[in-house]
């Protein structure tokens, strides 16, 4: 297992090189500044609530109240402490403690080392082991420990699958389904591999209680905290994409075509309504006369306005400042973009 000092040294060495790259990668994934922020949809809210519940439950199970009792920690005893002395130091003796007393008596130091690796429940409830000193005892204990190991992670995967399903979380959460499931599987594999590859004999050299590695209880805490962090990470991804703060996907061609079609249909409906009104006006003699009078009067008013001295001077000043060549080039470019280059 990697020690904290080794991890810290690696972070100090690789941190200055990796941090700028991580920041650049994050900025490349961020939404553009003009992306419109939107509220979280009801479907995404359901996914976030499920992930929040899973994270809270995992965090609660890291509390000491839910951890199995470590009799060596509770009695502050060494691994070499005689079994009668060890259990006499316990304030109360439970039925499980009686079973452990028998296992420690027959198994000696090997049973205590397996206890630190697998915890009390596996040692007391494993039907595959009759002699804790047997060569294959560790493998048998591992087989008995697998159901309890996998149960927590399978429940976690169930929560991740529900939260990122289209039925519960909608399309926004469903786009993170693969990443969420893979992260849950990685956490599960890492947890099982840590138990399977742990060398329990390393505690045989511990002469004091402070030198003992309480692997089972450390793994209990770390695995549930990792599940909590995974849920928080997936929830942040869903929240960022649901509110257009990051990971914004451009609309598909079908969506763009559909929106443009709806705009054209609305414009066509307006033109048809305008044409119907115009036909009614032009067919009715009184309305047609009023329209003609309106436009005649409008022409006279505009003619008078344009002949005023102040208006003429202002128009001349504006025309003097206009870059006619630039306007012409801009108009030509716009026409080419809309209609294509002339052939």
ChimeraX attribute file (.defattr): number of C-alpha atoms within 10 A of each C-alpha:
attribute: neighborCount
match mode: 1-to-1
recipient: residues
	/A:1	7
	/A:2	6
	/A:3	7
	/A:4	9
	/A:5	9
	/A:6	10
	/A:7	11
	/A:8	12
	/A:9	11
	/A:10	11
	/A:11	13
	/A:12	11
	/A:13	11
	/A:14	11
	/A:15	14
	/A:16	10
	/A:17	11
	/A:18	11
	/A:19	11
	/A:20	11
	/A:21	12
	/A:22	12
	/A:23	11
	/A:24	11
	/A:25	11
	/A:26	12
	/A:27	12
	/A:28	12
	/A:29	13
	/A:30	17
	/A:31	19
	/A:32	14
	/A:33	8
	/A:34	6
	/A:35	13
	/A:36	10
	/A:37	14
	/A:38	11
	/A:39	11
	/A:40	18
	/A:41	14
	/A:42	12
	/A:43	20
	/A:44	27
	/A:45	21
	/A:46	19
	/A:47	29
	/A:48	24
	/A:49	14
	/A:50	21
	/A:51	26
	/A:52	16
	/A:53	15
	/A:54	21
	/A:55	22
	/A:56	14
	/A:57	14
	/A:58	22
	/A:59	17
	/A:60	15
	/A:61	15
	/A:62	19
	/A:63	10
	/A:64	11
	/A:65	9
	/A:66	10
	/A:67	13
	/A:68	13
	/A:69	13
	/A:70	16
	/A:71	16
	/A:72	20
	/A:73	13
	/A:74	11
	/A:75	16
	/A:76	14
	/A:77	17
	/A:78	17
	/A:79	22
	/A:80	15
	/A:81	12
	/A:82	13
	/A:83	16
	/A:84	11
	/A:85	11
	/A:86	18
	/A:87	19
	/A:88	11
	/A:89	15
	/A:90	14
	/A:91	8
	/A:92	8
	/A:93	12
	/A:94	9
	/A:95	9
	/A:96	13
	/A:97	16
	/A:98	13
	/A:99	15
	/A:100	23
	/A:101	17
	/A:102	13
	/A:103	21
	/A:104	21
	/A:105	15
	/A:106	15
	/A:107	19
	/A:108	17
	/A:109	19
	/A:110	19
	/A:111	21
	/A:112	25
	/A:113	24
	/A:114	25
	/A:115	24
	/A:116	20
	/A:117	27
	/A:118	23
	/A:119	21
	/A:120	21
	/A:121	15
	/A:122	20
	/A:123	24
	/A:124	18
	/A:125	14
	/A:126	15
	/A:127	11
	/A:128	13
	/A:129	18
	/A:130	12
	/A:131	13
	/A:132	22
	/A:133	16
	/A:134	12
	/A:135	9
	/A:136	13
	/A:137	18
	/A:138	20
	/A:139	13
	/A:140	17
	/A:141	22
	/A:142	20
	/A:143	14
	/A:144	20
	/A:145	21
	/A:146	14
	/A:147	10
	/A:148	11
	/A:149	17
	/A:150	15
	/A:151	12
	/A:152	16
	/A:153	21
	/A:154	14
	/A:155	12
	/A:156	26
	/A:157	20
	/A:158	14
	/A:159	20
	/A:160	27
	/A:161	20
	/A:162	20
	/A:163	31
	/A:164	33
	/A:165	20
	/A:166	18
	/A:167	12
	/A:168	19
	/A:169	26
	/A:170	19
	/A:171	16
	/A:172	23
	/A:173	29
	/A:174	22
	/A:175	17
	/A:176	19
	/A:177	21
	/A:178	13
	/A:179	14
	/A:180	24
	/A:181	19
	/A:182	12
	/A:183	19
	/A:184	24
	/A:185	16
	/A:186	12
	/A:187	19
	/A:188	23
	/A:189	13
	/A:190	13
	/A:191	20
	/A:192	18
	/A:193	11
	/A:194	14
	/A:195	19
	/A:196	16
	/A:197	9
	/A:198	12
	/A:199	13
	/A:200	19
	/A:201	13
	/A:202	11
	/A:203	20
	/A:204	14
	/A:205	10
	/A:206	15
	/A:207	12
	/A:208	12
	/A:209	16
	/A:210	12
	/A:211	11
	/A:212	19
	/A:213	16
	/A:214	20
	/A:215	19
	/A:216	20
	/A:217	19
	/A:218	11
	/A:219	16
	/A:220	18
	/A:221	17
	/A:222	14
	/A:223	21
	/A:224	23
	/A:225	18
	/A:226	18
	/A:227	24
	/A:228	23
	/A:229	15
	/A:230	21
	/A:231	28
	/A:232	18
	/A:233	15
	/A:234	24
	/A:235	27
	/A:236	14
	/A:237	19
	/A:238	27
	/A:239	22
	/A:240	19
	/A:241	23
	/A:242	23
	/A:243	20
	/A:244	20
	/A:245	19
	/A:246	21
	/A:247	18
	/A:248	16
	/A:249	9
	/A:250	8
	/A:251	9
	/A:252	9
	/A:253	9
	/A:254	9
	/A:255	11
	/A:256	12
	/A:257	12
	/A:258	12
	/A:259	12
	/A:260	12
	/A:261	12
	/A:262	12
	/A:263	12
	/A:264	12
	/A:265	12
	/A:266	12
	/A:267	12
	/A:268	12
	/A:269	12
	/A:270	12
	/A:271	12
	/A:272	12
	/A:273	12
	/A:274	12
	/A:275	12
	/A:276	11
	/A:277	11
	/A:278	12
	/A:279	12
	/A:280	13
	/A:281	16
	/A:282	14
	/A:283	10
	/A:284	10
	/A:285	11
	/A:286	10
	/A:287	13
	/A:288	16
	/A:289	12
	/A:290	12
	/A:291	14
	/A:292	12
	/A:293	12
	/A:294	11
	/A:295	11
	/A:296	11
	/A:297	12
	/A:298	11
	/A:299	12
	/A:300	10
	/A:301	11
	/A:302	10
	/A:303	11
	/A:304	9
	/A:305	13
	/A:306	12
	/A:307	10
	/A:308	10
	/A:309	10
	/A:310	11
	/A:311	12
	/A:312	12
	/A:313	11
	/A:314	11
	/A:315	12
	/A:316	11
	/A:317	11
	/A:318	9
	/A:319	11
	/A:320	10
	/A:321	8
	/A:322	10
	/A:323	9
	/A:324	11
	/A:325	9
	/A:326	10
	/A:327	11
	/A:328	11
	/A:329	11
	/A:330	12
	/A:331	12
	/A:332	13
	/A:333	14
	/A:334	12
	/A:335	13
	/A:336	12
	/A:337	10
	/A:338	9
	/A:339	9
	/A:340	10
	/A:341	10
	/A:342	6
	/A:343	3
